[in-house]
Amino acid sequence: MNTKELDKKYIMHTYGRYDVALKKGKGCTAYDEDGREYLDVSSGIGVNSLGYCDDGWVKAVTEQAGKIQHISNYFYSEQASELARTLCEKTHFTKVCFANSGAEANECAIKLARKYSFDKYGSQRNEIISLTDSFHGRTVTTLSATGQDNFHNYFFPFTEGFKYAEADNIDSVKALVTDKTCAVLIECIQGEGGVNILSKDFVKALRELCDEHDLSLIVDEVQTGIGRTGKLFCYENFDIEPDIITCAKGLGGGLPVGACLCNKKLEDVLQPSTHGSTFAANPVVCAGANYVLSVVADDEFLNEVAKKGEYLKDKLLKIDGVKSVRNLGLMVGIELKKADAHDIAAKCVENGLLIITAKSLLRMLPPLTITYEELDKAVEILDNTLHQED
């Protein structure tokens, strides 16, 4: 049996796969098992931040794998300590708790916010407000935190303690705040919800509301973090400082890692035995993340990401079948005039472009290292694909 047949026979069908079996890649280019070439502007849903098999990243990971591949978190790890230091020194946060994914990082953030409130106000102050069209993960608790009704099915009972306010409506949030509220959880750009960019005024008003009621403001940066929007973290575009952020995806450059960062107010809330994970802070994964940050956490690099985002937006808006484009940096949502985004994404794959969707939009999350020539090629393939529909 070939790869596709084995997959269909032995792997649970939890994904609607495109008809491609990828075998190798370099930079923004992937190759299938037949040797066919694809330009990838999805980067593993924003994971391969430096593209496929960046030389420096491969060297960092393989060298660490040759030294020690895993250690228990009962012992100190050089790679984890260095990664935590970089994350804190590049931000206003003071402590980090590592995880294996974005959902797990969000679980940590939820526990952190609830325990802070428990310690200070008691067990009844535990509710968290998130936003409609949000997405925070696929564990039972992070599905509960997700503000989309279609995710709240099948897996009953869901974790209690979440309410959903209307995005960009501060009055909707205020109406849900009670003496049981402990935190507000948002994405500054709702990726899975349709690349919805929150307004700066709304986000700043949330910060003020949280300060007024001593609520922890949590910003989910799983998809928006690590340079994706032209800033190291997306919240920097909104002129606020959250109490907690989570990140994952692009941090590891292709290996599974998550992180929950908090400010000084919350740095001592989680004590031994209140949280943990066997594989979190794995030294090989952290070596890869340290290399990613050595490249991405640089003002010149980040400025270039922002420039590429504007360049790509201008090019996309010139395509006849494109109605609108919303983006910050290289997090891009493309609204089409007539064509169905899911059909077009599948046809783009047939035409050599790996692209994904977000609700009714096409979505691009290309490697941050993508060249202008590659951006031009991506736009050309999309344009030609849309014209095939005419």
FIKE-445148 format. One record per residue (C-alpha): residue in three letters; x, y, z. Coordinates in steps of 0.02 Angstrom, whole numbers, plus 32768, in hexadecimal, padded with zeros to 4 digits. Layout:
BEGIN
ALAXYZ
...
***
This chain:
BEGIN
MET800080008000
ASN803B80B17FDE
THR803A8140805C
LYS7F8981798037
GLU7F4380C98042
LEU7F9C80A880E6
ASP7F59814D812B
LYS7EA7812280FC
LYS7EB680748145
TYR7F0D809A81EB
ILE7EF981538219
MET7E5981998263
HIS7E05820A81E4
THR7E0A82AB824A
TYR7E4E831481BA
GLY7E0A833F810F
ARG7EAC832580B1
TYR7EDF836B8009
ASP7F1282E57F8D
VAL7FCE82FD7FA7
ALA805082958003
LEU80E28308802A
LYS818F82BB803A
LYS820F8346804A
GLY822484028044
LYS829E84918044
GLY827485468068
CYS81C685698024
THR81C884D67FAC
ALA8182842A7FD2
TYR818A838C7F69
ASP811082FA7F65
GLU813A82427F55
ASP813782507E98
GLY81B482DF7E9A
ARG813583657E6D
GLU815F84137EAF
TYR80EA84817F16
LEU80FB85337F56
ASP80C0852E800C
VAL806C85CA8052
SER801E856C80E3
SER80C08537813C
GLY806984AD819D
ILE7FE3852981D8
GLY806585A9820A
VAL80DF852E8259
ASN8174852D81E2
SER81A085E18207
LEU824885D481AF
GLY820985618127
TYR823984AC810B
CYS82DF846E814E
ASP83378515816B
ASP83F084EB8176
GLY840E8541821D
TRP837384F5826A
VAL83A184468230
LYS8451845B8277
ALA840F84978320
VAL83928408832E
THR8406837D82F4
GLU849683B68363
GLN842583B783FB
ALA83DC830C83CD
GLY848F82CA83CE
LYS84AC830C847F
ILE840E82E284E1
GLN836182CB8497
HIS82F282D38531
ILE82FF82F585EA
SER827E82F98673
ASN824483A486AE
TYR828683738759
PHE833083A68713
TYR836F844A86CA
SER837F8460860E
GLU83F684DA85BB
GLN838D84E8851D
ALA82EB8507857C
SER833C858985ED
GLU838485E68557
LEU82DD85E384FE
ALA828186268595
ARG830286B085AA
THR82F086E884F5
LEU823286EA84FE
CYS82348752859D
GLU82BF87C98569
LYS826887ED84C4
THR81C28814851C
HIS8180885C85C0
PHE815C87AE8606
THR81BE87658695
LYS819C86A98696
VAL8177861E861A
CYS812385748628
PHE814585008595
ALA80C9848B8541
ASN80C0842084A5
SER803A847C8442
GLY7FCE85168439
ALA7F3A84C0848A
GLU7FA7848A851C
ALA7FEF8538852D
ASN7F3D857A8535
GLU7F1184F885B9
CYS7FA2853B861F
ALA7F6685EE8609
ILE7EB785BF8642
LYS7EFA856686DD
LEU7F6F85F88703
ALA7EE5867A86F9
ARG7E6E86128761
LYS7EEE85EC87E8
TYR7F2086A387F6
SER7E6A86CE8812
PHE7E51863A8889
ASP7EE6866E88F3
LYS7EAA872288FF
TYR7DEB871888F9
GLY7DB786638916
SER7D7785D188B0
GLN7CD78622886D
ARG7D3586A28804
ASN7D5F86318771
GLU7D02866586D4
ILE7D5F86978636
ILE7D18870285AA
SER7D4E86DB84F9
LEU7D0F871E8452
THR7C9A86DD83CD
ASP7CF786938337
SER7D8E866E83A4
PHE7DF185CC83A1
HIS7E5F8590842F
GLY7E7D84D78413
ARG7E2F842A840A
THR7E3D83E984BC
VAL7D9783E38518
THR7DC28481857B
THR7E0984E584EA
LEU7D7384B48480
SER7D0984FC850C
ALA7D6F859C8503
THR7D5485A48447
GLY7CC6861B841B
GLN7C7C85B9838A
ASP7BDD855383A4
ASN7C0C84D08323
PHE7C9C84988393
HIS7C29847E8428
ASN7BE483D483F9
TYR7C028319840B
PHE7C7A831D849F
PHE7C048346852E
PRO7C16837985B7
PHE7C84840C8589
THR7CEA8469860B
GLU7C8384ED8663
GLY7CB385A18685
PHE7CB985F685DB
LYS7C4E86828594
TYR7C5686CD84E6
ALA7C51878684BD
GLU7C3F87D68412
ALA7CE6880283C4
ASP7D0988BD83B4
ASN7C7888E68429
ILE7CB8891F84D2
ASP7C0889328515
SER7BEA887A84F0
VAL7C81884D855A
LYS7C5188C385E7
ALA7BA3887585EE
LEU7BF087CC8615
VAL7C668805869F
THR7C2987D0874B
ASP7C7687AA87F4
LYS7C9A86FC87AD
THR7D06873A871D
CYS7DC1871C8729
ALA7E0687388679
VAL7DE9876B85C5
LEU7E3386FF853A
ILE7E4987428489
GLU7EA7873083E6
CYS7ED787D9839F
ILE7EBC878882F5
GLN7E4086F982F1
GLY7E978683827B
GLU7E2485EB8272
GLY7D8F86608288
GLY7DB086B381DF
VAL7E4C872081F4
ASN7DE687A18255
ILE7E56882F8291
LEU7E16887D8331
SER7E13893C833B
LYS7E9C898F83A0
ASP7E1C89F58401
PHE7DC089578436
VAL7E5F8900846F
LYS7E98899984D1
ALA7DEC89A68521
LEU7DFB88F08556
ARG7EA0891685A9
GLU7E4F89A4860A
LEU7DBB8938863B
CYS7E2D88AE867A
ASP7E92892B86DF
GLU7DF38971872B
HIS7DB688C78768
ASP7E5D886F8784
LEU7E3C87F486F7
SER7ECA879C86A0
LEU7ED387CC85E8
ILE7F0A87338586
VAL7F3F874484D0
ASP7F4686A5846A
GLU7FDC86BC83F6
VAL7FE3860783BC
GLN7FCC86388305
THR7FF886F2830C
GLY809A86E8836F
ILE815286D38342
GLY815C875982BC
ARG80C1872A825A
THR807787DB825C
GLY811A883D824A
LYS812F88498306
LEU817787C18375
PHE80C887B483C1
CYS802887F68376
TYR7FEF88548413
GLU807E88CF83F4
ASN801889128361
PHE7F8D894283DB
ASP7FF289A8845A
ILE7FC6893C84F0
GLU802088C88568
PRO7FBE88298590
ASP7FD087CE8636
ILE7FE2872685DE
ILE800786F0852D
THR8014864684DD
CYS807A86158445
ALA80A2857783E4
LYS80A085528327
GLY812E85BC82E0
LEU819685B7837F
GLY81DB85088360
GLY81F8852182A6
GLY81AC84768284
LEU81B7841A832B
PRO812C841783AE
VAL813D849B8433
GLY80CB85128491
ALA80EB85988512
CYS808485FB858F
LEU80D386A085C4
CYS8099870B8656
ASN80C487B186A5
LYS810987D08753
LYS805B87D387A2
LEU8042871C8778
GLU80F386D98776
ASP80E7867A881B
VAL8034863A880B
LEU805C858C87C9
GLN80C285278845
PRO81088475883C
SER808183F48816
THR8001847587D9
HIS8032845D8723
GLY80AA83F686B9
SER80C9838F861D
THR813D82FD85F9
PHE817C833C8551
ALA817383F9856E
ALA82198454855D
ASN826583C284FD
PRO831A83F684DA
VAL831683CA8420
VAL8276842E8406
CYS82BA84BF846C
ALA835B84BE8405
GLY82F284D68369
ALA828D856083BD
ASN832B85B883F6
TYR836885BB8343
VAL82C185FC8304
LEU82C6868D837F
SER837C86B38352
VAL833C86D882A3
VAL828D871D82C0
ALA82A48788835C
ASP82FE880E82F8
ASP82B688B782CB
GLU82F988B48219
PHE82B1880781FA
LEU820988378244
ASN820188D781DE
GLU821D88708142
VAL818C87FD8172
ALA811C8896817F
LYS815788D380D4
LYS8139882A8084
GLY808A882A80CC
GLU806088D0807C
TYR80B1889B7FD8
LEU804A87FC7FD6
LYS7FA988598000
ASP7FC488D47F71
LYS7FE388477EF7
LEU7F4B87E37F30
LEU7ED688787F21
LYS7F0288857E68
ILE7EB987D87E47
ASP7E0F87EA7DF7
GLY7DBE87617E5F
VAL7DF787A77F07
LYS7D7988127F65
SER7DE288457FFC
VAL7E7F8819805D
ARG7E9888288119
ASN7F4388128162
LEU7FC7884481DE
GLY80718814819D
LEU806C87668152
MET7FCA873081A4
VAL7F5587458111
GLY7E9D872580F0
ILE7E5A8732803E
GLU7DA18750801E
LEU7D6C87167F71
LYS7CE6876A7F08
LYS7C8986CF7ECC
ALA7CF186327ED5
ASP7CE885BB7F6A
ALA7D8A85C57FCD
HIS7D90850B7FF4
ASP7D7D84DD7F3D
ILE7E02855A7F0A
ALA7E7A851C7F90
ALA7E6A846A7F4D
LYS7E8484A67E9A
CYS7F1B850D7ED0
VAL7F69846F7F14
GLU7F4D841B7E6C
ASN7FA584B27E1E
GLY803B84A97E92
LEU800C85217F1E
LEU7FEF84E37FD0
ILE7F71855A801D
ILE7EEF854780A7
THR7E49859480DA
ALA7DF985EC816F
LYS7D3D85DE816A
SER7D0A862E80C3
LEU7DB6867980A0
LEU7E57863C8055
ARG7EE3864A80D3
MET7F9E866280B8
LEU801C86468144
PRO80BC863880DE
PRO8168861E8129
LEU81A986C4816A
THR824286AA80FB
ILE81DD86A48059
THR822A870C7FCE
TYR81D287917F67
GLU81E887237ECE
GLU818F86967F28
LEU8103870C7F5B
ASP80F0873D7EA5
LYS80E886877E72
ALA806386617EF6
VAL7FF886F27EB9
GLU800D86BA7E04
ILE7FD386087E2C
LEU7F3E86497E8F
ASP7F1086C17E03
ASN7F1A86387D80
THR7EB485C37DED
LEU7E2A86437E03
HIS7E2686647D48
GLN7E0C85AA7D2A
GLU7D6785C17D85
ASP7D2C864D7D12
***
